[in-house]
Amino acid sequence: MAVSAVEVVYRGIFQKTLSRNICRAIVLAARKEGKIGTAFGRYGDSPERNGIPAKYFAVVADDDLELEESLAKYEPKDVDVTIVVDDTLCKGVESWAWYGLQPINELTVNGGTVLVTSIQPPEQLLQDIHVKDVPYNLSIVKGVKSFSGLWVYKDDHTDVRILGALARVCPQLVGLDAYVDTIREDSGDDKAGSAQRAFERVTTYPVEPGQGNSETPFSFDMPGWTKMDEALVIPGIEAGGGFRGGDGGFQPVRNEFFKKWSTRTMRPVINFETCTKCTLCWLQCPDSCFDVTPEGLYDSDMESCCGCGVCEEVCPVPDCITMVNEESFSGNTSQHDHWKSDRDGYMKWLEDKIAAAKSEKGDAGRSHGLYEWTGYEKQIAATGVSDDD
């Protein structure tokens, strides 16, 4: 085997405990097979901000020397399995804001696996996952986004279900028996049973080179330490001008490198017909992502929006701004442009998005900030996956 590596891509704070538990269990299970391993985390560019993408790694080797050689790197550059515990991250992550958008399968080796927790079918996930020039496998553990380990939500067995699936898709890392023994010692027979069922039920689909999202991920050239200015310099951002470069309205100039949409799990949809032009969304948005249109409406720039939901909270008009799960969208095109060019079509589109966000299936269109206290339980029930599945 030599050395095998796994990365867990998760949302900072919300899923840190879940990701840490997965990588810790991998290392403990590896020891039962006479191997040696280590687990460690890497935060995003702002680790304390809710939802910023971050990573955990587990590296397993046959002996100390092989492990030490592997860990001479800052992080693994190639991983056998990329585990995605939030399927909206399949669109890619701007990890540490160092090199633009990193496709979710960037580090996945030839013939490796992207293992996703999701209720989406593979065809829908591949609309988001960027193309790769080598074949790999897409494996799906059926389930909604998990906050397992965060005190406000109950344990839904996602950590052990992922471990069971991992034994199936990457048996050379650690075998199922070692995972089951580790889980049983740590959590009991109930969770060990969930791992065994996940081993049997995980579904895997081969992905060929060139299959997936063909868009070129945005990137930029880093200046490097030799190009630093003398003294401390913080360049200012221009104030901006008219909407879409015209005379009316206002559109701020934004950072051309940091695209905050890569951190988003939900996005706002806007009913321009009921907007009262009260300015609250524009004033309260923490990322200045609203453009003022010539008629005084507010169009959210989807490359800047991080999906925090503040605009929905402050809007005084019911259903004028509604947060909808990011998996319902592709691309970051302007809603205002859609509304201006086809009002009837846009209003039908808007009606469908709001209906999905407030469906009776446990707020299925919403990833966090559920509309009612029982929303999370309804989400779980809607998938047909019980807590011990």
Secondary structure, DSSP 8 states (H G I E B T S, - for coil): --EEEEEEEEETTTTHHHHHHHHHHHHHHHHHTT-EEEEEEE--SSTTSTT-EEEEEEEEESSHHHHHHHTTSSS-SSEEEEEESSGGGGG-B-GGGSSS-B-TTTTEEEEEEEEEEESS-HHHHHTTSB--SS-EEEEEEE-----TTSTTS---SHHHHHHHHHHHH-TTT--HHHHHHHHHHHH-HHHHHHHHHHHHH-EEEEE-TT-SB-S---------GGG--SS---------BSGGGSSSSBB----SS--GGGG-SEEEEE-TTT-----HHHHH-TT--EEE-TTS-EEE-TTT-----HHHHH--STTTEEEEEGGG--S---HHHHHHH-HHHHHHHHHHHHHHHT-TTTSTT-SSS-SSTTHHHHHHHHHT--TT-
